[in-house]
């Protein structure tokens, strides 16, 4: 690697800043591009959500060491941070360190990455050519050369549509003012939007359950609020998770709460319901979801607002002139596919992995963090921290450290393996081993 050029980190979230901290410790130059106005911009979109995992699992060891040297006081390792806490108490102080701050490009969206004077097809001399990153910052365009690229952009800002087909419908585009993605701030900033309204939540993961719980709390103050839960699963019980057996108590409690709301009749459940379209009654301005239920055409009418929590997907558009590969179904790093494919097993776990598994056909290009998991709803910050530790070690030429990948995570409390595909016990150690579903620490980007 040409150490005269910096390593370029794309993204400004926890894993991206962990990569920066690792590079500082290895005395490698770097630049970091965050398209938001501050680090952790995506995290702040769910700042009101309390994470399932404690601070112990949410702080990168290299970042912690740098922060402690500056006089930073670490949060209680046993406390559960909110998204706001994660940014204010950890990411912002880290970004202000003298070894990191001068290398940050904020309000800077990377629009293209390619090899200097080479398109994707050219091979001769490719590995020696530097990367070029083009970016827009505050209305101006710029370019920078880099020796390596670490893509830690995550997937949180690329939400899946509401339809079962995975393709955004015309109605979803047309009536977007009544449709929100992720986890709205229902009890504060978005209170009036949902108070007393007929609201549908689409999705079966922890983000959906988070919104259901917030809506239920709203319902206690605004009795007219009606809640619909729309899932593709055959049975609603499949969405409740490990409960008391979950190694992360807060996540287990989330499933238990959802279970209680459903059985108390506080939430009207529609499952399996496969959404196809949304339309509006122009007289009442109410929304109707059109779909299939039990093989028949079905409708859920009279809705005021819709919350879509159907997961997210990676955006590779700015990498189009680089040679990268993804699994054809999950869009994850290929070597992770069999370990995180929800079609194979339900526990959403993955064995510890690092630079060797994350290598791309394009030398010194690495896709890390939640984006390395593609569309799979499974990721934990500690996994991303270990990924970038290994990647940076390899970039520094320390291949022994790069391959010494170790990770200790809590149990999920659930695990089932499909009989449709054969997986060896050794290859699937993550399935019943110590890892957790992604929203186990917060929304997927955690």
HELIX and SHEET records of a PDB file:
HELIX    1   1 UNK A   14  UNK A   25  1                                  12    
HELIX    2   2 UNK A   43  UNK A   46  5                                   4    
HELIX    3   3 UNK A   55  UNK A   57  5                                   3    
HELIX    4   4 UNK A   61  UNK A   69  1                                   9    
HELIX    5   5 UNK A   83  UNK A   86  1                                   4    
HELIX    6   6 UNK A   87  UNK A   91  3                                   5    
HELIX    7   7 UNK A   92  UNK A   95  1                                   4    
HELIX    8   8 UNK A  101  UNK A  103  5                                   3    
HELIX    9   9 UNK A  126  UNK A  128  5                                   3    
HELIX   10  10 UNK A  170  UNK A  174  1                                   5    
HELIX   11  11 UNK A  176  UNK A  178  5                                   3    
HELIX   12  12 UNK A  191  UNK A  194  1                                   4    
HELIX   13  13 UNK A  206  UNK A  221  1                                  16    
HELIX   14  14 UNK A  236  UNK A  239  5                                   4    
HELIX   15  15 UNK A  243  UNK A  245  5                                   3    
HELIX   16  16 UNK A  249  UNK A  263  1                                  15    
HELIX   17  17 UNK A  317  UNK A  319  5                                   3    
HELIX   18  18 UNK A  334  UNK A  336  5                                   3    
HELIX   19  19 UNK A  337  UNK A  340  1                                   4    
HELIX   20  20 UNK A  355  UNK A  358  1                                   4    
HELIX   21  21 UNK A  369  UNK A  373  5                                   5    
HELIX   22  22 UNK A  381  UNK A  395  1                                  15    
HELIX   23  23 UNK A  399  UNK A  403  1                                   5    
HELIX   24  24 UNK A  429  UNK A  432  1                                   4    
HELIX   25  25 UNK A  438  UNK A  440  5                                   3    
SHEET    1   A 5 UNK A 104  UNK A 106  0                                        
SHEET    2   A 5 UNK A  30  UNK A  34  1                                        
SHEET    3   A 5 UNK A   7  UNK A  10  1                                        
SHEET    4   A 5 UNK A 148  UNK A 151  1                                        
SHEET    5   A 5 UNK A 365  UNK A 367  1                                        
SHEET    1   B 3 UNK A 108  UNK A 115  0                                        
SHEET    2   B 3 UNK A 131  UNK A 137 -1                                        
SHEET    3   B 3 UNK A 140  UNK A 146 -1                                        
SHEET    1   C 5 UNK A 179  UNK A 181  0                                        
SHEET    2   C 5 UNK A 305  UNK A 308  1                                        
SHEET    3   C 5 UNK A 198  UNK A 202  1                                        
SHEET    4   C 5 UNK A 226  UNK A 230  1                                        
SHEET    5   C 5 UNK A 268  UNK A 270  1                                        
SHEET    1   D 3 UNK A 273  UNK A 280  0                                        
SHEET    2   D 3 UNK A 287  UNK A 293 -1                                        
SHEET    3   D 3 UNK A 296  UNK A 303 -1                                        
END                                                                             
